[in-house]
Amino acid sequence: MPTTFEDSRDFVYLSDVYVYIEQFGKKGHQIGRKIGDMLEILTMGYCYDFDLKDHMQTELALEGFTEAKHKVEFSFFKLNDDSNFIVNNNNEIDQDNLIGFIECKKVGVEVTVHSRTRNSDLKLLSGEFYEHGVNPRWLDRDLKFKIRCEELANNNIKIHITSESSNETESEQDNNSINEEFNMTAGKRFLITLVESGNLRIIKPDEKLVDIDGKVRLCHVFTLTKITDGAHFKIETCLTGPQTIEKAKQSALVALDVRKKIIGKWGKEQKVPEDNFQSILVIGEVSHWEDKSRKVVTKTIDHNLVVPDYIIIQAFKKFYEEWEDNFLNYINKDKLKTNNRVKELISEVISENDGKIFYDLEDLHFKKITKVDNKIIVDDL
């Protein structure tokens, strides 16, 4: 396997994780809420497999220089000569012996109601059409579509979508020319998408977003909510992690505050090799992290490691194959601690990828986390 992650982009797009789970409909929303938990147990499983477990505590509140307490997913401490945690007079772990911590953060796709249907559904009578447009700044041109209700029955409608566009070259018109017809029933959806090449794609009700080529940069969801004397649609827009900057600032504060408490230095640029402290942020669905958020964490946190989307998808597939519809109940840290099969599946994901489940946000090199002589070390694989 390569030593560098080779599928990076310099723009935000809908994560491959979201593209994968979209096919599950309402179940996909439930899966989406477990992505953060999967990120945590992959990280925890790695710590188990790579001899970090004995130094590790989970969900501990670390006190910073400001005396604020920050709960982090995983914290690591020096051990005494008997390989036990060093405790204070209150028989609690002495946080002066902290040598590092890991926080896990992910920001998923936010699906918001489009302004056209914010107050009421779009209603199309038989023969009527609605003109819908998209004009993302990165495309430098406008795309317009006519969505026509061709036929209307009690439980079935026929939709015809054609495209119009402006400011396009002839080749661009060829790529974005749309003339699609399909039937759909209440509760089903179709998608209007733009991929990274600028090509427009319609995902029909019986098709999956995951089957199209290229990174998805724009996605509008049209859901047929009901059929009366007309077809009623809710329109939604998929946004790439608008709350990312808040997660970035939270993580930066924890790193700064705890670093100052432990080694007396606010900034990571002040550290010297003798300083025995590492702040680590593990990020999921990194394609939702825009430049500003990336700068916040890279300038403040010692190591920013990304779990690739394909690792998370692989883990979800293994859990589903094992427990089918009940698989979501097994995606949490308590199950990893107590259920041997959960441990085995996470270890399989790690071993099948040769331990390459983290890459660095800046240099894209796959990294390993190890301990050497009561120190946490992050280095190239």
Contacts in CASP RR format, 6 or more apart in sequence:
PFRMAT RR
TARGET T0000
AUTHOR 0000-0000-0000
METHOD contacts of the structure
MODEL  1
MPTTFEDSRDFVYLSDVYVYIEQFGKKGHQIGRKIGDMLEILTMGYCYDF
DLKDHMQTELALEGFTEAKHKVEFSFFKLNDDSNFIVNNNNEIDQDNLIG
FIECKKVGVEVTVHSRTRNSDLKLLSGEFYEHGVNPRWLDRDLKFKIRCE
ELANNNIKIHITSESSNETESEQDNNSINEEFNMTAGKRFLITLVESGNL
RIIKPDEKLVDIDGKVRLCHVFTLTKITDGAHFKIETCLTGPQTIEKAKQ
SALVALDVRKKIIGKWGKEQKVPEDNFQSILVIGEVSHWEDKSRKVVTKT
IDHNLVVPDYIIIQAFKKFYEEWEDNFLNYINKDKLKTNNRVKELISEVI
SENDGKIFYDLEDLHFKKITKVDNKIIVDDL
1 353 0 8 1.000
1 354 0 8 1.000
1 356 0 8 1.000
2 366 0 8 1.000
3 356 0 8 1.000
3 365 0 8 1.000
3 366 0 8 1.000
3 380 0 8 1.000
3 381 0 8 1.000
4 359 0 8 1.000
4 363 0 8 1.000
4 364 0 8 1.000
4 365 0 8 1.000
4 366 0 8 1.000
5 306 0 8 1.000
5 308 0 8 1.000
5 359 0 8 1.000
5 364 0 8 1.000
5 365 0 8 1.000
5 366 0 8 1.000
6 364 0 8 1.000
7 308 0 8 1.000
8 364 0 8 1.000
9 196 0 8 1.000
9 215 0 8 1.000
9 287 0 8 1.000
11 138 0 8 1.000
11 196 0 8 1.000
11 217 0 8 1.000
12 217 0 8 1.000
12 240 0 8 1.000
12 241 0 8 1.000
12 287 0 8 1.000
12 288 0 8 1.000
12 289 0 8 1.000
12 290 0 8 1.000
13 196 0 8 1.000
13 215 0 8 1.000
13 216 0 8 1.000
13 217 0 8 1.000
13 240 0 8 1.000
13 287 0 8 1.000
14 109 0 8 1.000
14 215 0 8 1.000
14 216 0 8 1.000
14 217 0 8 1.000
14 219 0 8 1.000
14 238 0 8 1.000
14 240 0 8 1.000
14 287 0 8 1.000
15 108 0 8 1.000
15 109 0 8 1.000
15 240 0 8 1.000
15 284 0 8 1.000
15 285 0 8 1.000
15 286 0 8 1.000
15 287 0 8 1.000
15 288 0 8 1.000
15 309 0 8 1.000
16 215 0 8 1.000
16 287 0 8 1.000
16 309 0 8 1.000
16 310 0 8 1.000
16 313 0 8 1.000
17 32 0 8 1.000
17 35 0 8 1.000
17 284 0 8 1.000
17 285 0 8 1.000
17 309 0 8 1.000
17 312 0 8 1.000
17 313 0 8 1.000
18 32 0 8 1.000
18 108 0 8 1.000
18 109 0 8 1.000
18 238 0 8 1.000
18 285 0 8 1.000
19 209 0 8 1.000
19 210 0 8 1.000
19 216 0 8 1.000
20 210 0 8 1.000
20 309 0 8 1.000
20 313 0 8 1.000
20 316 0 8 1.000
21 28 0 8 1.000
21 31 0 8 1.000
21 32 0 8 1.000
21 316 0 8 1.000
22 28 0 8 1.000
22 208 0 8 1.000
22 209 0 8 1.000
22 210 0 8 1.000
23 208 0 8 1.000
23 209 0 8 1.000
23 210 0 8 1.000
24 31 0 8 1.000
30 328 0 8 1.000
31 316 0 8 1.000
31 328 0 8 1.000
32 108 0 8 1.000
34 328 0 8 1.000
34 331 0 8 1.000
35 106 0 8 1.000
35 108 0 8 1.000
35 284 0 8 1.000
35 285 0 8 1.000
35 312 0 8 1.000
36 104 0 8 1.000
36 106 0 8 1.000
36 284 0 8 1.000
37 331 0 8 1.000
37 332 0 8 1.000
37 333 0 8 1.000
38 312 0 8 1.000
38 315 0 8 1.000
38 316 0 8 1.000
38 331 0 8 1.000
39 104 0 8 1.000
39 106 0 8 1.000
39 282 0 8 1.000
39 284 0 8 1.000
39 307 0 8 1.000
39 312 0 8 1.000
40 73 0 8 1.000
40 104 0 8 1.000
40 333 0 8 1.000
41 331 0 8 1.000
41 332 0 8 1.000
41 333 0 8 1.000
41 335 0 8 1.000
41 336 0 8 1.000
41 342 0 8 1.000
41 346 0 8 1.000
42 307 0 8 1.000
42 311 0 8 1.000
42 312 0 8 1.000
42 315 0 8 1.000
42 346 0 8 1.000
42 349 0 8 1.000
42 350 0 8 1.000
42 357 0 8 1.000
43 73 0 8 1.000
43 74 0 8 1.000
43 102 0 8 1.000
43 104 0 8 1.000
43 282 0 8 1.000
43 307 0 8 1.000
44 58 0 8 1.000
44 73 0 8 1.000
44 74 0 8 1.000
44 333 0 8 1.000
44 336 0 8 1.000
44 346 0 8 1.000
45 336 0 8 1.000
45 343 0 8 1.000
45 346 0 8 1.000
45 347 0 8 1.000
45 350 0 8 1.000
46 52 0 8 1.000
46 350 0 8 1.000
46 355 0 8 1.000
46 357 0 8 1.000
46 358 0 8 1.000
46 369 0 8 1.000
47 53 0 8 1.000
47 56 0 8 1.000
47 74 0 8 1.000
47 102 0 8 1.000
47 369 0 8 1.000
48 336 0 8 1.000
48 343 0 8 1.000
48 347 0 8 1.000
49 347 0 8 1.000
49 350 0 8 1.000
49 351 0 8 1.000
50 368 0 8 1.000
50 369 0 8 1.000
50 370 0 8 1.000
51 370 0 8 1.000
51 371 0 8 1.000
52 76 0 8 1.000
52 369 0 8 1.000
52 370 0 8 1.000
52 371 0 8 1.000
52 376 0 8 1.000
54 79 0 8 1.000
54 83 0 8 1.000
55 76 0 8 1.000
55 77 0 8 1.000
55 78 0 8 1.000
55 79 0 8 1.000
55 99 0 8 1.000
55 371 0 8 1.000
55 374 0 8 1.000
55 376 0 8 1.000
56 74 0 8 1.000
56 75 0 8 1.000
56 76 0 8 1.000
57 74 0 8 1.000
57 75 0 8 1.000
57 76 0 8 1.000
57 77 0 8 1.000
57 85 0 8 1.000
57 93 0 8 1.000
58 73 0 8 1.000
58 74 0 8 1.000
58 333 0 8 1.000
59 71 0 8 1.000
59 72 0 8 1.000
59 73 0 8 1.000
59 333 0 8 1.000
60 71 0 8 1.000
60 72 0 8 1.000
60 75 0 8 1.000
60 93 0 8 1.000
61 69 0 8 1.000
61 70 0 8 1.000
61 71 0 8 1.000
62 69 0 8 1.000
62 70 0 8 1.000
62 71 0 8 1.000
62 72 0 8 1.000
62 75 0 8 1.000
62 95 0 8 1.000
62 98 0 8 1.000
62 101 0 8 1.000
62 254 0 8 1.000
62 258 0 8 1.000
62 261 0 8 1.000
63 69 0 8 1.000
63 70 0 8 1.000
63 95 0 8 1.000
63 258 0 8 1.000
63 261 0 8 1.000
64 70 0 8 1.000
64 257 0 8 1.000
64 258 0 8 1.000
64 260 0 8 1.000
64 261 0 8 1.000
65 257 0 8 1.000
65 258 0 8 1.000
65 260 0 8 1.000
65 261 0 8 1.000
65 264 0 8 1.000
66 257 0 8 1.000
68 257 0 8 1.000
70 253 0 8 1.000
70 254 0 8 1.000
70 257 0 8 1.000
70 258 0 8 1.000
72 101 0 8 1.000
72 102 0 8 1.000
72 103 0 8 1.000
72 254 0 8 1.000
73 102 0 8 1.000
73 103 0 8 1.000
73 104 0 8 1.000
74 101 0 8 1.000
74 102 0 8 1.000
75 98 0 8 1.000
75 100 0 8 1.000
75 101 0 8 1.000
75 102 0 8 1.000
76 98 0 8 1.000
76 99 0 8 1.000
76 100 0 8 1.000
76 101 0 8 1.000
76 371 0 8 1.000
76 376 0 8 1.000
77 85 0 8 1.000
77 86 0 8 1.000
77 93 0 8 1.000
77 94 0 8 1.000
77 95 0 8 1.000
77 97 0 8 1.000
77 98 0 8 1.000
77 99 0 8 1.000
78 86 0 8 1.000
78 97 0 8 1.000
78 99 0 8 1.000
78 276 0 8 1.000
78 374 0 8 1.000
79 85 0 8 1.000
79 86 0 8 1.000
79 374 0 8 1.000
80 86 0 8 1.000
85 93 0 8 1.000
85 94 0 8 1.000
85 97 0 8 1.000
86 93 0 8 1.000
86 94 0 8 1.000
86 97 0 8 1.000
87 93 0 8 1.000
87 94 0 8 1.000
88 94 0 8 1.000
95 261 0 8 1.000
96 262 0 8 1.000
98 258 0 8 1.000
98 262 0 8 1.000
98 277 0 8 1.000
99 276 0 8 1.000
99 277 0 8 1.000
99 278 0 8 1.000
99 374 0 8 1.000
99 375 0 8 1.000
99 376 0 8 1.000
100 277 0 8 1.000
100 278 0 8 1.000
100 279 0 8 1.000
100 280 0 8 1.000
100 376 0 8 1.000
101 254 0 8 1.000
101 258 0 8 1.000
101 278 0 8 1.000
101 279 0 8 1.000
101 280 0 8 1.000
102 280 0 8 1.000
102 281 0 8 1.000
102 282 0 8 1.000
103 251 0 8 1.000
103 254 0 8 1.000
103 279 0 8 1.000
103 280 0 8 1.000
103 281 0 8 1.000
103 282 0 8 1.000
104 281 0 8 1.000
104 282 0 8 1.000
104 283 0 8 1.000
104 284 0 8 1.000
105 247 0 8 1.000
105 248 0 8 1.000
105 250 0 8 1.000
105 251 0 8 1.000
105 281 0 8 1.000
105 282 0 8 1.000
105 283 0 8 1.000
105 284 0 8 1.000
106 283 0 8 1.000
106 284 0 8 1.000
106 285 0 8 1.000
107 241 0 8 1.000
107 243 0 8 1.000
107 244 0 8 1.000
107 247 0 8 1.000
107 285 0 8 1.000
107 288 0 8 1.000
107 289 0 8 1.000
108 241 0 8 1.000
108 285 0 8 1.000
108 288 0 8 1.000
109 238 0 8 1.000
109 239 0 8 1.000
109 240 0 8 1.000
109 241 0 8 1.000
109 288 0 8 1.000
110 238 0 8 1.000
110 239 0 8 1.000
110 241 0 8 1.000
110 242 0 8 1.000
110 243 0 8 1.000
111 221 0 8 1.000
111 236 0 8 1.000
111 237 0 8 1.000
111 238 0 8 1.000
111 239 0 8 1.000
112 236 0 8 1.000
112 237 0 8 1.000
112 239 0 8 1.000
113 234 0 8 1.000
113 235 0 8 1.000
113 236 0 8 1.000
113 237 0 8 1.000
114 220 0 8 1.000
114 235 0 8 1.000
114 236 0 8 1.000
114 237 0 8 1.000
116 122 0 8 1.000
116 132 0 8 1.000
116 235 0 8 1.000
117 233 0 8 1.000
117 234 0 8 1.000
117 235 0 8 1.000
121 225 0 8 1.000
121 226 0 8 1.000
121 232 0 8 1.000
121 233 0 8 1.000
121 234 0 8 1.000
122 130 0 8 1.000
122 232 0 8 1.000
122 233 0 8 1.000
122 234 0 8 1.000
122 235 0 8 1.000
123 230 0 8 1.000
123 231 0 8 1.000
123 232 0 8 1.000
123 233 0 8 1.000
124 130 0 8 1.000
124 147 0 8 1.000
124 148 0 8 1.000
124 149 0 8 1.000
124 230 0 8 1.000
124 231 0 8 1.000
124 233 0 8 1.000
125 149 0 8 1.000
125 152 0 8 1.000
125 229 0 8 1.000
125 230 0 8 1.000
126 149 0 8 1.000
126 150 0 8 1.000
126 151 0 8 1.000
126 152 0 8 1.000
126 230 0 8 1.000
127 148 0 8 1.000
127 149 0 8 1.000
127 150 0 8 1.000
128 148 0 8 1.000
128 149 0 8 1.000
129 146 0 8 1.000
129 147 0 8 1.000
129 148 0 8 1.000
129 149 0 8 1.000
130 146 0 8 1.000
130 147 0 8 1.000
131 144 0 8 1.000
131 145 0 8 1.000
131 146 0 8 1.000
131 147 0 8 1.000
132 144 0 8 1.000
132 145 0 8 1.000
132 147 0 8 1.000
132 192 0 8 1.000
132 220 0 8 1.000
132 235 0 8 1.000
133 142 0 8 1.000
133 143 0 8 1.000
133 144 0 8 1.000
133 145 0 8 1.000
134 142 0 8 1.000
134 143 0 8 1.000
134 192 0 8 1.000
134 194 0 8 1.000
134 218 0 8 1.000
134 220 0 8 1.000
135 141 0 8 1.000
135 142 0 8 1.000
135 143 0 8 1.000
136 194 0 8 1.000
136 217 0 8 1.000
136 218 0 8 1.000
138 217 0 8 1.000
139 194 0 8 1.000
139 198 0 8 1.000
140 167 0 8 1.000
141 165 0 8 1.000
141 166 0 8 1.000
141 167 0 8 1.000
141 168 0 8 1.000
141 172 0 8 1.000
142 165 0 8 1.000
142 166 0 8 1.000
142 167 0 8 1.000
143 163 0 8 1.000
143 164 0 8 1.000
143 165 0 8 1.000
143 176 0 8 1.000
143 194 0 8 1.000
143 200 0 8 1.000
144 163 0 8 1.000
144 164 0 8 1.000
144 165 0 8 1.000
144 166 0 8 1.000
145 161 0 8 1.000
145 162 0 8 1.000
145 163 0 8 1.000
145 164 0 8 1.000
145 178 0 8 1.000
145 192 0 8 1.000
146 161 0 8 1.000
146 162 0 8 1.000
146 163 0 8 1.000
146 164 0 8 1.000
147 159 0 8 1.000
147 160 0 8 1.000
147 161 0 8 1.000
147 222 0 8 1.000
148 159 0 8 1.000
148 160 0 8 1.000
148 161 0 8 1.000
148 162 0 8 1.000
149 157 0 8 1.000
149 158 0 8 1.000
149 159 0 8 1.000
149 230 0 8 1.000
149 231 0 8 1.000
150 157 0 8 1.000
150 158 0 8 1.000
150 159 0 8 1.000
150 160 0 8 1.000
150 181 0 8 1.000
151 157 0 8 1.000
151 158 0 8 1.000
152 158 0 8 1.000
152 227 0 8 1.000
152 229 0 8 1.000
152 230 0 8 1.000
152 231 0 8 1.000
153 227 0 8 1.000
154 227 0 8 1.000
155 185 0 8 1.000
155 186 0 8 1.000
155 227 0 8 1.000
156 183 0 8 1.000
156 184 0 8 1.000
156 185 0 8 1.000
156 227 0 8 1.000
157 183 0 8 1.000
157 184 0 8 1.000
157 185 0 8 1.000
157 224 0 8 1.000
157 227 0 8 1.000
157 231 0 8 1.000
158 181 0 8 1.000
158 182 0 8 1.000
158 183 0 8 1.000
159 180 0 8 1.000
159 181 0 8 1.000
159 182 0 8 1.000
159 183 0 8 1.000
159 184 0 8 1.000
159 190 0 8 1.000
160 180 0 8 1.000
160 181 0 8 1.000
161 178 0 8 1.000
161 179 0 8 1.000
161 180 0 8 1.000
161 181 0 8 1.000
161 192 0 8 1.000
161 202 0 8 1.000
162 178 0 8 1.000
162 179 0 8 1.000
163 176 0 8 1.000
163 177 0 8 1.000
163 178 0 8 1.000
163 179 0 8 1.000
163 200 0 8 1.000
165 172 0 8 1.000
165 173 0 8 1.000
165 176 0 8 1.000
168 176 0 8 1.000
175 197 0 8 1.000
175 198 0 8 1.000
175 199 0 8 1.000
175 200 0 8 1.000
176 198 0 8 1.000
176 199 0 8 1.000
176 200 0 8 1.000
178 200 0 8 1.000
178 202 0 8 1.000
180 202 0 8 1.000
180 204 0 8 1.000
182 190 0 8 1.000
182 204 0 8 1.000
182 205 0 8 1.000
182 206 0 8 1.000
183 205 0 8 1.000
184 190 0 8 1.000
184 204 0 8 1.000
184 205 0 8 1.000
184 224 0 8 1.000
185 205 0 8 1.000
185 224 0 8 1.000
186 224 0 8 1.000
186 225 0 8 1.000
186 226 0 8 1.000
186 227 0 8 1.000
187 223 0 8 1.000
187 224 0 8 1.000
187 225 0 8 1.000
188 205 0 8 1.000
188 223 0 8 1.000
188 224 0 8 1.000
189 205 0 8 1.000
189 221 0 8 1.000
189 222 0 8 1.000
189 223 0 8 1.000
189 224 0 8 1.000
190 202 0 8 1.000
190 203 0 8 1.000
190 204 0 8 1.000
190 205 0 8 1.000
190 222 0 8 1.000
191 202 0 8 1.000
191 203 0 8 1.000
191 209 0 8 1.000
191 219 0 8 1.000
191 220 0 8 1.000
191 221 0 8 1.000
191 222 0 8 1.000
192 200 0 8 1.000
192 202 0 8 1.000
192 219 0 8 1.000
192 220 0 8 1.000
192 222 0 8 1.000
193 200 0 8 1.000
193 201 0 8 1.000
193 202 0 8 1.000
193 203 0 8 1.000
193 209 0 8 1.000
193 212 0 8 1.000
193 216 0 8 1.000
193 218 0 8 1.000
193 219 0 8 1.000
193 220 0 8 1.000
194 200 0 8 1.000
194 201 0 8 1.000
194 216 0 8 1.000
194 217 0 8 1.000
194 218 0 8 1.000
194 219 0 8 1.000
195 201 0 8 1.000
195 212 0 8 1.000
195 213 0 8 1.000
195 214 0 8 1.000
195 215 0 8 1.000
195 216 0 8 1.000
195 217 0 8 1.000
196 214 0 8 1.000
196 215 0 8 1.000
196 216 0 8 1.000
196 217 0 8 1.000
197 214 0 8 1.000
198 217 0 8 1.000
201 212 0 8 1.000
203 209 0 8 1.000
203 212 0 8 1.000
209 216 0 8 1.000
209 219 0 8 1.000
215 287 0 8 1.000
218 238 0 8 1.000
219 237 0 8 1.000
219 238 0 8 1.000
220 235 0 8 1.000
220 236 0 8 1.000
220 237 0 8 1.000
220 238 0 8 1.000
221 235 0 8 1.000
221 236 0 8 1.000
221 237 0 8 1.000
221 238 0 8 1.000
222 233 0 8 1.000
222 234 0 8 1.000
222 235 0 8 1.000
223 233 0 8 1.000
223 234 0 8 1.000
223 235 0 8 1.000
223 236 0 8 1.000
224 231 0 8 1.000
224 232 0 8 1.000
224 233 0 8 1.000
225 232 0 8 1.000
225 233 0 8 1.000
225 234 0 8 1.000
226 232 0 8 1.000
240 287 0 8 1.000
240 288 0 8 1.000
240 290 0 8 1.000
241 288 0 8 1.000
244 288 0 8 1.000
244 289 0 8 1.000
244 290 0 8 1.000
244 293 0 8 1.000
245 290 0 8 1.000
245 292 0 8 1.000
245 293 0 8 1.000
245 296 0 8 1.000
247 293 0 8 1.000
248 289 0 8 1.000
248 292 0 8 1.000
248 293 0 8 1.000
248 294 0 8 1.000
248 296 0 8 1.000
248 297 0 8 1.000
249 296 0 8 1.000
251 281 0 8 1.000
251 297 0 8 1.000
251 300 0 8 1.000
251 301 0 8 1.000
252 296 0 8 1.000
252 297 0 8 1.000
252 299 0 8 1.000
252 300 0 8 1.000
252 301 0 8 1.000
254 279 0 8 1.000
255 268 0 8 1.000
255 279 0 8 1.000
255 281 0 8 1.000
255 300 0 8 1.000
255 301 0 8 1.000
255 302 0 8 1.000
256 266 0 8 1.000
256 267 0 8 1.000
256 300 0 8 1.000
258 279 0 8 1.000
259 265 0 8 1.000
259 266 0 8 1.000
259 267 0 8 1.000
259 268 0 8 1.000
259 277 0 8 1.000
259 279 0 8 1.000
260 266 0 8 1.000
262 277 0 8 1.000
263 271 0 8 1.000
263 275 0 8 1.000
263 276 0 8 1.000
263 277 0 8 1.000
265 271 0 8 1.000
265 275 0 8 1.000
267 300 0 8 1.000
268 279 0 8 1.000
268 299 0 8 1.000
268 300 0 8 1.000
268 301 0 8 1.000
268 302 0 8 1.000
271 277 0 8 1.000
271 302 0 8 1.000
276 374 0 8 1.000
276 375 0 8 1.000
277 302 0 8 1.000
278 302 0 8 1.000
278 303 0 8 1.000
278 376 0 8 1.000
278 377 0 8 1.000
278 378 0 8 1.000
279 301 0 8 1.000
279 302 0 8 1.000
279 303 0 8 1.000
280 301 0 8 1.000
280 302 0 8 1.000
280 303 0 8 1.000
280 304 0 8 1.000
280 305 0 8 1.000
280 369 0 8 1.000
280 376 0 8 1.000
280 378 0 8 1.000
281 297 0 8 1.000
281 301 0 8 1.000
281 303 0 8 1.000
281 304 0 8 1.000
281 305 0 8 1.000
282 305 0 8 1.000
282 306 0 8 1.000
282 307 0 8 1.000
282 358 0 8 1.000
283 289 0 8 1.000
283 297 0 8 1.000
283 304 0 8 1.000
283 305 0 8 1.000
283 306 0 8 1.000
283 307 0 8 1.000
283 361 0 8 1.000
284 306 0 8 1.000
284 307 0 8 1.000
284 309 0 8 1.000
284 312 0 8 1.000
285 309 0 8 1.000
286 306 0 8 1.000
286 361 0 8 1.000
287 309 0 8 1.000
294 304 0 8 1.000
294 361 0 8 1.000
297 304 0 8 1.000
297 361 0 8 1.000
298 304 0 8 1.000
298 361 0 8 1.000
298 362 0 8 1.000
302 378 0 8 1.000
303 360 0 8 1.000
303 367 0 8 1.000
303 378 0 8 1.000
304 360 0 8 1.000
304 361 0 8 1.000
304 362 0 8 1.000
305 358 0 8 1.000
305 359 0 8 1.000
305 360 0 8 1.000
305 361 0 8 1.000
305 367 0 8 1.000
305 369 0 8 1.000
305 378 0 8 1.000
306 358 0 8 1.000
306 359 0 8 1.000
306 360 0 8 1.000
306 361 0 8 1.000
307 357 0 8 1.000
307 358 0 8 1.000
308 357 0 8 1.000
308 359 0 8 1.000
311 349 0 8 1.000
311 353 0 8 1.000
311 357 0 8 1.000
314 349 0 8 1.000
314 352 0 8 1.000
314 353 0 8 1.000
315 345 0 8 1.000
315 346 0 8 1.000
315 349 0 8 1.000
316 327 0 8 1.000
318 345 0 8 1.000
318 348 0 8 1.000
318 349 0 8 1.000
319 327 0 8 1.000
319 328 0 8 1.000
319 330 0 8 1.000
319 331 0 8 1.000
319 345 0 8 1.000
320 327 0 8 1.000
322 330 0 8 1.000
322 341 0 8 1.000
322 345 0 8 1.000
323 329 0 8 1.000
323 330 0 8 1.000
329 335 0 8 1.000
330 339 0 8 1.000
330 342 0 8 1.000
335 342 0 8 1.000
336 342 0 8 1.000
336 343 0 8 1.000
336 346 0 8 1.000
349 357 0 8 1.000
350 357 0 8 1.000
355 366 0 8 1.000
355 368 0 8 1.000
355 381 0 8 1.000
356 366 0 8 1.000
356 381 0 8 1.000
358 366 0 8 1.000
358 367 0 8 1.000
358 368 0 8 1.000
358 369 0 8 1.000
359 365 0 8 1.000
359 366 0 8 1.000
359 367 0 8 1.000
360 366 0 8 1.000
360 367 0 8 1.000
365 380 0 8 1.000
365 381 0 8 1.000
366 380 0 8 1.000
366 381 0 8 1.000
367 378 0 8 1.000
367 379 0 8 1.000
367 380 0 8 1.000
367 381 0 8 1.000
368 378 0 8 1.000
368 379 0 8 1.000
368 380 0 8 1.000
368 381 0 8 1.000
369 376 0 8 1.000
369 377 0 8 1.000
369 378 0 8 1.000
370 376 0 8 1.000
370 377 0 8 1.000
370 379 0 8 1.000
371 377 0 8 1.000
END
